[in-house]
Amino acid sequence: MLVINIYYTGKNGSAKKFAEEMTNSGVVDLVRKEEGNLGYNYFLPYKDSETILLIDKWENQEALDRHHKSEMMKTIATLREKYHLSMRVEQYTPLNK
């Protein structure tokens, strides 16, 4: 399993608005239904109100690669640009699967 932490950071609440649009537009549900997706959840960091953390879980690298090549990635990139977000990505392999 792969665990990807993506920190989306913006200004004036734009990261939270991004996560809300991702959720309300149905993109989040579509990602969760992709083959190999094991989790796709947003969190609010306690001391950083301008950042949203996405914890994204995938069965393996092949599933993640398919996701990165999907049409949804274009939608996600467009929304990220719309809200002028920067992002920082960390990838982990859990100790317990």
TILO-546481 format. One record per residue: residue number from 1; residue in one letter; x, y, z of N, C-alpha, C in turn. Coordinates in steps of 0.001 Angstrom, whole numbers, plus 500000, padded with zeros to 6 digits. Atoms other than C-alpha are relative to their C-alpha. Layout:
BEGIN
NODE NUM A X Y Z X Y Z X Y Z
...
END
This chain:
BEGIN
NODE 1 M 500848 498818 500000 500000 500000 500000 500888 501238 500000
NODE 2 L 499330 498705 500002 501093 503571 499298 499093 501015 500683
NODE 3 V 500738 498907 499369 500032 506533 501405 500641 501302 499532
NODE 4 I 499529 498726 500528 500331 509968 499828 499367 501110 500832
NODE 5 N 500485 498809 499305 500042 513120 501933 500230 501184 499078
NODE 6 I 499892 498806 500837 499298 516192 499853 499493 501181 500818
NODE 7 Y 500337 498783 499272 499334 519555 501589 499701 501090 498980
NODE 8 Y 500408 498915 500876 497362 522156 499612 499959 501272 500829
NODE 9 T 499941 498750 499246 498117 525707 500774 499625 501165 499101
NODE 10 G 500430 498815 500738 496494 528938 499691 499873 501189 500929
NODE 11 K 500241 498793 499205 495245 532250 501032 498503 500232 500123
NODE 12 N 501403 499598 499789 491966 533517 502466 499006 498852 499873
NODE 13 G 500901 501146 499989 490454 530058 502872 499885 499251 498689
NODE 14 S 500131 500635 501316 491088 528978 499285 500229 498490 500036
NODE 15 A 499765 501453 499932 492403 525523 500276 498739 499278 500464
NODE 16 K 501247 500603 499514 489222 524770 502193 498934 500048 498900
NODE 17 K 500965 499889 501105 487127 526033 499255 500296 498967 498918
NODE 18 F 499601 501025 500961 489105 523738 496947 499466 498630 500431
NODE 19 A 500459 501300 499493 488342 520698 499145 498478 499910 499953
NODE 20 E 501465 499999 500067 484680 521703 499329 499512 499792 498573
NODE 21 E 500417 500179 501388 484406 521987 495547 500327 498592 499508
NODE 22 M 499650 501378 500365 486242 518689 495081 498934 499029 500507
NODE 23 T 501004 500880 499386 483722 517061 497418 498623 500206 499382
NODE 24 N 501358 499697 500472 480549 518832 496269 499804 499707 498516
NODE 25 S 500114 500262 501441 481294 518351 492556 499995 498509 499665
NODE 26 G 499993 501442 500225 481619 514584 492989 501351 499420 499623
NODE 27 V 498675 500502 500380 485311 514350 492086 500540 499049 501070
NODE 28 V 499506 500854 498910 486170 512891 495505 499371 498612 499914
NODE 29 D 500675 501304 500100 483568 510148 495100 500521 499196 498813
NODE 30 L 499464 500702 501177 484904 509325 491622 501385 499425 500277
NODE 31 V 498662 500505 499666 488472 509007 492919 499873 498790 500913
NODE 32 R 500173 501117 499056 487296 506773 495751 499533 498725 499311
NODE 33 K 500501 501161 500742 485651 504477 493185 501027 499423 499029
NODE 34 E 498983 500499 500923 488815 504098 491107 500581 498687 500509
NODE 35 E 499376 501273 499648 490317 500629 491038 501336 500262 500692
NODE 36 G 498752 499868 499260 493066 500431 493638 500012 501101 501032
NODE 37 N 500044 498951 498982 491988 503445 495713 499508 499409 501317
NODE 38 L 500344 500515 498673 491888 502612 499414 499583 501102 500965
NODE 39 G 500396 498886 499142 491166 506070 500815 500355 501331 499371
NODE 40 Y 499806 498664 500559 490854 509726 499861 499266 500950 500927
NODE 41 N 500640 499215 498955 490210 512043 502792 500756 501291 500285
NODE 42 Y 499434 498696 499670 490759 515713 503587 499981 500232 501502
NODE 43 F 499883 499644 498589 491892 517002 506988 500476 501444 500120
NODE 44 L 499560 498639 499705 492424 520440 508493 501108 499957 501044
NODE 45 P 498930 499939 498999 495810 520896 510190 499623 500974 501135
NODE 46 Y 500411 499266 498808 495314 522217 513711 500507 501433 500021
NODE 47 K 499412 498666 499864 497654 525214 513506 500232 500716 498676
NODE 48 D 499793 499365 501300 497512 526077 509802 498664 500090 499267
NODE 49 S 501345 499858 500566 494132 527401 508691 500007 500207 498487
NODE 50 E 499923 499784 501451 495381 528023 505126 500441 498748 499247
NODE 51 T 499579 501254 500625 496290 524394 504443 498941 498920 500222
NODE 52 I 500824 501210 499925 494224 521282 503717 500931 498828 499725
NODE 53 L 499216 501219 500202 495840 517858 504047 499106 498942 499375
NODE 54 L 500662 501139 500620 494727 515118 501678 500836 498773 500293
NODE 55 I 499340 501294 499829 495600 511590 502738 499366 499063 498986
NODE 56 D 500406 500761 501170 495378 509469 499621 500673 498629 500100
NODE 57 K 499434 501347 499850 495840 505669 499822 499706 499164 498756
NODE 58 W 500109 500826 501203 496470 503287 496933 500574 498616 500257
NODE 59 E 499538 501386 499856 496925 499518 496665 501463 499839 499639
NODE 60 N 498635 500164 500492 500165 499859 494719 500338 501147 499048
NODE 61 Q 499535 498939 500899 502192 502081 492401 499239 499996 498681
NODE 62 E 500724 500087 501268 500343 500815 489322 498643 500693 500098
NODE 63 A 501299 499336 499807 496990 501989 490719 500176 501511 500061
NODE 64 L 499723 498566 499910 498471 505380 491569 500358 500557 498619
NODE 65 D 499634 499558 501348 499990 505651 488071 498769 500127 499107
NODE 66 R 501246 499919 500779 496579 504898 486488 499219 501253 500377
NODE 67 H 500699 498805 499530 495034 507636 488628 500653 501257 499424
NODE 68 H 499293 498817 500501 497720 510120 487579 499778 500221 498502
NODE 69 K 500247 499891 501439 496916 509387 483902 498514 500217 499682
NODE 70 S 501442 499907 500224 493140 509712 484375 499568 501430 499674
NODE 71 E 500585 498690 500308 490935 512553 483174 499750 500811 501275
NODE 72 M 500230 499289 498732 490233 513399 486826 501182 500860 500406
NODE 73 M 498817 499205 499642 493792 514636 487221 499955 501367 499337
NODE 74 K 500154 498706 500667 493037 517380 484685 499026 500879 500781
NODE 75 T 500988 499265 499207 489990 518394 486727 500624 500489 501292
NODE 76 I 499357 499629 498734 492000 518383 489956 501006 501127 499769
NODE 77 A 499012 498953 500302 494786 520455 488356 499317 501331 499696
NODE 78 T 500743 498776 500312 492255 522956 487011 499480 500656 501275
NODE 79 L 500497 499450 498734 490699 523367 490463 501142 500542 500852
NODE 80 R 498831 499532 499242 494123 523693 492078 500444 501368 499488
NODE 81 E 499642 498713 500597 494919 526515 489651 498945 501059 500302
NODE 82 K 501106 499070 499720 491492 528117 490170 500157 500632 501380
NODE 83 Y 499871 499518 498613 492199 528422 493903 501420 500445 500337
NODE 84 H 498623 499505 499835 495884 529399 493413 500716 499300 501156
NODE 85 L 499417 500792 498919 497160 526590 495611 501402 499524 499657
NODE 86 S 498730 500704 500118 500671 525393 496144 499807 498649 500665
NODE 87 M 500149 501317 499388 501211 521797 497113 501354 499414 500332
NODE 88 R 498825 500746 499561 503722 519678 498938 499549 498554 500133
NODE 89 V 500396 501411 500042 503664 515898 498491 501022 499159 500747
NODE 90 E 499174 500981 499300 504992 513156 500748 499411 498623 499720
NODE 91 Q 500480 501359 500266 504777 509433 499970 500603 499052 501025
NODE 92 Y 499596 500940 498958 504922 506666 502553 499557 498588 499650
NODE 93 T 500424 501394 500021 504766 502919 502719 499751 499615 501457
NODE 94 P 500316 500304 498606 502953 501920 505928 500751 498771 500521
NODE 95 L 499359 501151 499371 504625 499538 508360 499021 498842 500134
NODE 96 N 501037 501028 499847 501344 497679 508976 499026 500141 498858
NODE 97 K 500903 499936 501166 499264 496822 505942 498654 499458 500317
END
